[in-house]
Amino acid sequence: MELRTRDPAAQHYAPADLLQGILLVSSFGFWAVMLGLMPALLFRVWLAA
């Protein structure tokens, strides 16, 4: 019986998954910043009004 050597799936899909992971993390960071700053911005607008 012959053993076939194949690239691991992680190595095969690494570039696309890396890009997708970076986009996912950056979008989470964007929403975390937006949701974190939103109450402060609304409070300042409410105080200024």
MARTI-530860 format. One record per residue (C-alpha): residue in one letter; x, z, y. Coordinates in pm, 1 decimal. Each point is the difference from the previous one (the first is absolute). Last residue first. Example, Ala and Ser with C-alpha at 12.3 -4.5 7.8 and 13.67 -1.06 7.14 Angstrom:
2
<site><res>s</res><c1>1367.0</c1><c3>714.0</c3><c2>-106.0</c2></site>
<site><res>a</res><c1>-137.0</c1><c3>66.0</c3><c2>-344.0</c2></site>
# end
This chain:
49
<site><res>a</res><c1>-2777.8</c1><c3>2315.5</c3><c2>7040.5</c2></site>
<site><res>a</res><c1>367.4</c1><c3>95.3</c3><c2>-16.0</c2></site>
<site><res>l</res><c1>-60.9</c1><c3>277.5</c3><c2>-251.5</c2></site>
<site><res>w</res><c1>-202.0</c1><c3>-228.3</c3><c2>-226.0</c2></site>
<site><res>v</res><c1>270.3</c1><c3>-270.3</c3><c2>23.2</c2></site>
<site><res>r</res><c1>261.2</c1><c3>261.9</c3><c2>-88.0</c2></site>
<site><res>f</res><c1>-208.0</c1><c3>122.9</c3><c2>-293.2</c2></site>
<site><res>l</res><c1>-56.6</c1><c3>-355.5</c3><c2>-122.5</c2></site>
<site><res>l</res><c1>374.1</c1><c3>-66.6</c3><c2>10.3</c2></site>
<site><res>a</res><c1>81.2</c1><c3>323.4</c3><c2>-182.3</c2></site>
<site><res>p</res><c1>-268.1</c1><c3>-65.6</c3><c2>-264.0</c2></site>
<site><res>m</res><c1>128.2</c1><c3>-357.5</c3><c2>-51.9</c2></site>
<site><res>l</res><c1>368.5</c1><c3>85.3</c3><c2>-31.1</c2></site>
<site><res>g</res><c1>-6.1</c1><c3>118.8</c3><c2>-361.1</c2></site>
<site><res>l</res><c1>-246.6</c1><c3>-265.5</c3><c2>-109.8</c2></site>
<site><res>m</res><c1>216.5</c1><c3>-272.7</c3><c2>153.2</c2></site>
<site><res>v</res><c1>325.9</c1><c3>147.3</c3><c2>-129.2</c2></site>
<site><res>a</res><c1>-137.5</c1><c3>41.8</c3><c2>-352.9</c2></site>
<site><res>w</res><c1>-155.2</c1><c3>-346.9</c3><c2>19.4</c2></site>
<site><res>f</res><c1>333.8</c1><c3>-159.3</c3><c2>90.0</c2></site>
<site><res>g</res><c1>188.6</c1><c3>202.1</c3><c2>-261.4</c2></site>
<site><res>f</res><c1>-247.6</c1><c3>-104.1</c3><c2>-268.4</c2></site>
<site><res>s</res><c1>41.3</c1><c3>-361.8</c3><c2>115.2</c2></site>
<site><res>s</res><c1>378.6</c1><c3>38.0</c3><c2>-16.9</c2></site>
<site><res>v</res><c1>-20.9</c1><c3>147.4</c3><c2>-348.7</c2></site>
<site><res>l</res><c1>-223.3</c1><c3>-280.8</c3><c2>-125.7</c2></site>
<site><res>l</res><c1>209.3</c1><c3>-273.0</c3><c2>163.4</c2></site>
<site><res>i</res><c1>319.3</c1><c3>147.9</c3><c2>-146.2</c2></site>
<site><res>g</res><c1>-161.3</c1><c3>27.5</c3><c2>-342.0</c2></site>
<site><res>q</res><c1>-121.4</c1><c3>-359.2</c3><c2>14.5</c2></site>
<site><res>l</res><c1>349.0</c1><c3>-117.8</c3><c2>91.3</c2></site>
<site><res>l</res><c1>155.3</c1><c3>204.7</c3><c2>-279.5</c2></site>
<site><res>d</res><c1>-264.7</c1><c3>-116.4</c3><c2>-245.0</c2></site>
<site><res>a</res><c1>70.4</c1><c3>-365.6</c3><c2>81.8</c2></site>
<site><res>p</res><c1>378.0</c1><c3>41.8</c3><c2>-28.4</c2></site>
<site><res>a</res><c1>-5.0</c1><c3>225.0</c3><c2>-310.0</c2></site>
<site><res>y</res><c1>-232.8</c1><c3>-196.5</c3><c2>-226.9</c2></site>
<site><res>h</res><c1>256.7</c1><c3>-110.0</c3><c2>-259.7</c2></site>
<site><res>q</res><c1>220.8</c1><c3>307.3</c3><c2>37.7</c2></site>
<site><res>a</res><c1>-295.1</c1><c3>231.8</c3><c2>-42.6</c2></site>
<site><res>a</res><c1>-129.9</c1><c3>-207.8</c3><c2>-290.7</c2></site>
<site><res>p</res><c1>327.5</c1><c3>42.2</c3><c2>-182.8</c2></site>
<site><res>d</res><c1>185.8</c1><c3>-324.7</c3><c2>-62.7</c2></site>
<site><res>r</res><c1>-39.6</c1><c3>-120.4</c3><c2>-354.0</c2></site>
<site><res>t</res><c1>233.4</c1><c3>19.4</c3><c2>-294.5</c2></site>
<site><res>r</res><c1>-141.5</c1><c3>-139.7</c3><c2>-319.4</c2></site>
<site><res>l</res><c1>85.4</c1><c3>173.0</c3><c2>-322.7</c2></site>
<site><res>e</res><c1>13.2</c1><c3>-233.6</c3><c2>-299.3</c2></site>
<site><res>m</res><c1>-137.8</c1><c3>101.8</c3><c2>-333.5</c2></site>
# end
